[in-house]
Amino acid sequence: MKTTSIRLLPLVAALGLSAGAAMAQTGVIDTARSASSMDYQLARADRKFIQDAAESGMFEVEIARLAESKASSADVKDFASTLAQDHGKANDELVQLANSKKVELPAAPPRGKRKDVEKMAKLTGNEFDQRFVREVGIKDHEKAIKKFEKASANAKDADLKAWVDKTLPKLREHLAVAQKMPFVKKAGS
């Protein structure tokens, strides 16, 4: 009995190899492997952009919620409310996109951004309003627009590019509103 099983071993191995070779020739193995790899592969730059956008988006919502409660100007409160709502919606969409692309997102904004929120929380009145509009409404949105324009031009993933192109007009709209705030001109004078 042992002699028979030892003689069959080369035959079983040969059959296994020939079946594998036949499947590879027909593309069954390669197609399955490449389809599953395509589901999980994302260009490094696209992955990095998703993670950075998530961090920025979380910061925008957090700082906007702070401004909703701390701002002294009704215009700034309204602007902050719009930011919180728009960035919250964009963040939700980005989470769905990241999940579908198997991209792990950070749990919170980076330490530097959290410190920015803490610094802003110490400000009050007109000083808070001006700093919020200048730093968040203008500077942060100018930076974000540049990053999103670059991602729009360079993104390899079609779903990411579609999200970027959908989000970019809102960022431009936020910047335009911030630039029109009346006290922004006073702050720059």
TORLUM-789071 format. One record per residue: x, y, z of N, C-alpha, C, CB in turn. Coordinates in pm, whole numbers, plus 50000, padded with zeros to 5 digits. Glycine has a CB too. Example, Ala and Ser with C-alpha at 12.3 -4.5 7.8 and 13.67 -1.06 7.14 Angstrom:
REM residues 2
513194943150780512304955050780513204967050780511314955350905/512854977550708513674989450714512905000350787514084994050572/
***
This chain:
REM residues 189
500824988250000500005000050000500875012550000499065000050120/501925012450079502795023950085503535025849953503785022550199/503875015349886504575016249759503675022649654505035002449713/502405019249654501465024749558501305039849579500105017749569/501165044249702500955058549726502205066549692500555061049871/503385060549711504605067649676504715069049525505845060349732/504305058849448504355059649303503315069349248504155045949241/502205070949319501155080049272501495094649299499835076549340/502345097249394502705111049429503225118949310503735110949539/504175113749230504625121449113503505123749012505785114249045/502625113848999501515115248905500565126348949500755101948891/500235126949078499335137149131499985150949116498995134449280/501255151849145501965164649130501965169148985503405163449182/502215160048894502235163548752500855168248706502685151448668/499795161448749498445165648712498125179548768497405155448764/498545182048891498305195248952499025206248875498765195349098/500265203748837501015213648761500405216148625502465209248746/499995205448558499425207348425498085214548432499265193848353/497295211948537496015219048552496275233748580495165212748666/497255236648663497595250548692498085257748568498655251348801/498905251048489499425257048366498285259748268500485247948301/497345250248260496215252048168495355263948213495355239148162/495135265148343494335276448394495055289648368494045274748545/496355289748384497115302048360497065305648212498585300448407/497145295448125497085298247981495735303947941497375285647901/494685299248002493365304347966493085317748032492295294448005/493935321648126493765334648189492885334348312493195344148092/492425322348353491555321448469492255326648594491095307048490/493465322148618494195326348737494605340848725495415317548760/495185344948614495655358648599494515368648608496365360248467/493375365648547492255374748550491735376448691491145369948458/491595365548763491105366348901492085374148987490885352248958/493375371448972494375378249052494395393149020495765372049030/494365396848892494445410948857493165418348895494725412548707/492015411748889490765418248928490765421449077489555409448893/491225411849158491245414649302492315424849336491465401749382/493435424749267494475434649292494015448549252495755431049215/493275449449143492785462449097491845468549201492075461148960/491065460049270490145465049371490885471749487489275453749424/492075467049518492785471649637493935481149605493305459949712/494335481949482495465490449448494995504549416496235484649330/495725513949469495455527949446496805534749438494535534149558/496965543749345498245550649332498605557149466498185561349219/499875556849499500345562449626499895577049644501875561549635/500025584949539499625599149547498115600449573500005606549417/497315591849512495865592149534495545588449679495135582549437/496205578249729496005573849868496385585149965496845561049898/497525591449940498005602350025497025614150021499425607049980/496525617449902495565628349890494305625349971495205630749743/493805613149963492595609450038492835611350187492195594750008/493975606850236494275608150378494425622750419495565600450412/495125630650338495295644950368493955652350363496285651350268/493145649050264491835655550251490955652050371491155651350120/491065639850419490285635850537490715643850659490435620750564/492025645450678492525653250792492045667750784494065652750797/492185673650666491755687550647490255689050667492145692550508/489505679550614488055680050627487595679050772487425668950547/488235670250849487885669150991488205682151064488645657451056/489345688051031489715700851093488685711551059491125705251047/488295712450932487325722650889486025721450968487055721350739/485535709250985484285707351058484475711351204483805692651048/485565706851265485815709851406485935724951430487095702851453/486715731651348486915746051367485645753951332488095751051280/484895749051235483635755751198482615754551311483065749751067/482575743051375481645741351488482025750451604481625726651536/483325751951624483795761351726483315775451691485345760951738/483465779251566483065792651522481555794651531483535795151378/480785784151507479335785351521478955789851662478645771951488/479725785351760479385788851898480125801351949479695777251989/481325804251897482135815151951482065828251873483535810751956/481735827651747481755839851665480795850151721481405836651519/481195862851710480315873651756479475879151641481145885051820/479935877651519479225882651402478255871951350480235886651291/477045876151320476055866951263476535861751127474685874051247/477215870151050477745865750920478775854650936478365877550844/479635856051036480655845851060480005832951109481705850951163/479005834151194478285822251241477625815051125477235826151347/476995822651035476355816650918477395809950828475575827350838/478515816650808479595811150727480115798250790480735821450711/480315798450920480805786650992479815775050979481045789851141/478545778150987477515767850973477555761450834476125773850999/477745769950733477865764950596479095755950582477945776650496/480215760350640481445752250634481235738750701482615759650700/480645738850820480425726350893479545716850813479795729151030/478505722250754477575713850677478235708550550476315721750641/478855717450472479445713350344480635703850363479895725650266/481515707050458482665698450482482245685250547483695705550569/481205685750630480685673350688480175663950581479575676450787/479435669450485478905661350375480055655850289477935669650287/481025664350257482175659950177482965649150252483095672050144/483095650750384483805640850464483105627350459483935645450609/481775627550469481005615050462481235608050328479505617750483/481215615850221481445610150088482865604650076481195620749979/483825611850135485215607450130485405594550209486145618350184/484735593150321484815580750400484315569050316484005581950532/483205570950248482675560250162483665556750051481315564450100/484245566949989485225564649884486435557249939485655578049820/486935561750053488105555550114487825540950148488525563150241/486645538350202486295524450234486255515750109484935523950306/485715521050002485635513249879487005510849817484735520249777/487965519349849489325518149795490285511949896489845531849752/489745507850010490555501550116491645510950168491195488650065/491295523650184492225533650237491845536350383492205546850153/492805534450472492555537150613492705552150638493535528950703/491695557750700491705572150727492125575050871490315578150699/492695586550894493065590351030491815592251115493925603151030/491955590451245490815591651336490535606251374491065583551462/491545614751358491405628751400492335637351316491715630451552/492125650451320493055659451251494455658051312492555674251258/495475661751238496835660651292497025669951413497875664151183/498015666851493498285674351617498365689451593499585669351680/499055693651489499195707951460497845714651440500055710151338/496955708051370495615713651346494795713951475494865705551237/494965703851559494255703751687494745715351775494455690151761/496035718351767496575729751842496005742851788498115729851836/495815743551656495205755451597493795757651652495155754251443/493055746851668491695747851724491785752851868490965733951718/492735747451946492895751752085493235766652093493985743452154/494115771252004494495785452002493285794251968495635787951901/492545789951868491355797651828490315798051940490725791651700/490215787252016489225786552122489495796852231489205772552182/490725801352241491095811252343490735825552301492575810452373/490475827552173490135840852122488655843752143490505841951972/488325856552143486925860552159486605872452069486615863952306/485315874752052484815886651984485335888351842485165898652062/485605900951811486035904651676487365898151639486145919751665/488235896451740489535890151713489325875751664490425890351841/488415868551729488105854951685487555855051543487085848351781/486575863651519485935864251388486945866951276484845875051387/487785876951297488765880451195489755869151171489515893151235/490265863251278491235852351264490605840351195491795848351401/489375837051232488685825751171488545827851020487295823851236/488075839550982487855842250839489195842450765487105855550819/490195849250820491495850150752492195836650743492405860050825/492265829450856493025816950861492265805350797493365813451005/491035803450836490255791950789489555795150658489235787750895/488825806150655488045809650537488885812750416487165821250567/490015819650438490835823750323492075814950306491255838450338/492995815350401494275808250384494095793150366495185810850503/493325787050454493145772450444492435768650315492355767250564/491455776750273490745773550149491635775850026489465781850138/492495785950030493435787949918494355775749905494275800949938/494865770950018495735759050015494975746749965496315756250156/493765745150016492955733549976492645733849826491655733050057/492305745549776491985746749633493185742749548491545761249599/494375747049586495585743249511495775728149512496835750149569/495595721949628495745707349639494685700049557495665702949786/493465705049562492385698549488492565700449338491025704249532/493035712049295493295714149152494385704549104493695728849124/495425702849184496495693549149495965679249142497655694549251/495145675549241494555662149242493625660049123493795659649373/492895670249087491995669248972492785666448844491165682148957/493925672848833494755671048713495525657848715495725682648699/495885652948835496815641648843496235628748898497945645548925/495035628848952494475616749013494395605548911493085619649072/494825593848952494775582048865493415575048876495915572148901/492825575848994491565568849020490385577448974491435565449169/489535571848892488385579248836487385583448944487675570748731/487155574949043486215578349149486745589949234485945566049238/488035589649263488645600549339488565613449260490115597249373/488895612949132488845624949048487415630649046489325621648903/486425622049037485025626649037484685633649168484065614849012/485135628049281484865634349410485575647849421485305625149525/486815648349377487585660849380486875671449296489035658749328/486475667749175485825677249085484455681749138485655671148948/483795673249215482515676849276482725686149396481755664249320/483825684349469484085691849592484735705349565484975683749683/485525706249461486285718449431485425731049419487055716449303/484285730749351483465743049343482995748149480482245740449256/482715739049574482315743249709483475750249778481845731149793/484685745249762485855751749822486025765749766487125743349798/485855767149636485965780349574484865789749624485885779149421/483685784249642482565792149693482855796849836481255783649690/483385788049918483735791850056484765803150056484275779550134/485775801849972486805812149964486205825549922487915808049864/485335825249823484715837649775483895844349885483825834649653/483155836549962482365842150071483275848350176481465831250135/484335841250212485275846450314485925859350267486355835950345/486275860050140486935872050088486015884150086487465869349948/484715881750086483745892850082483315897550221482525888650005/483775890950325483405895150460483905909350482483995885350568/483055918350532483425932550543484635935250631482265940250596/484775928450741485875931450830487215925550786485545926650966/487215917450681488475911950629489335923450576488215901350518/488715932850507489455944350454490045952750567488535953050365/489265954550676489755962050791490955955150854488655963850894/490905941950857491985934350920493275935950839491595919450933/493155937150710494335938250624494855952350614494015933250486/494095962150659494505976250647495565979950744493335985350667/
***
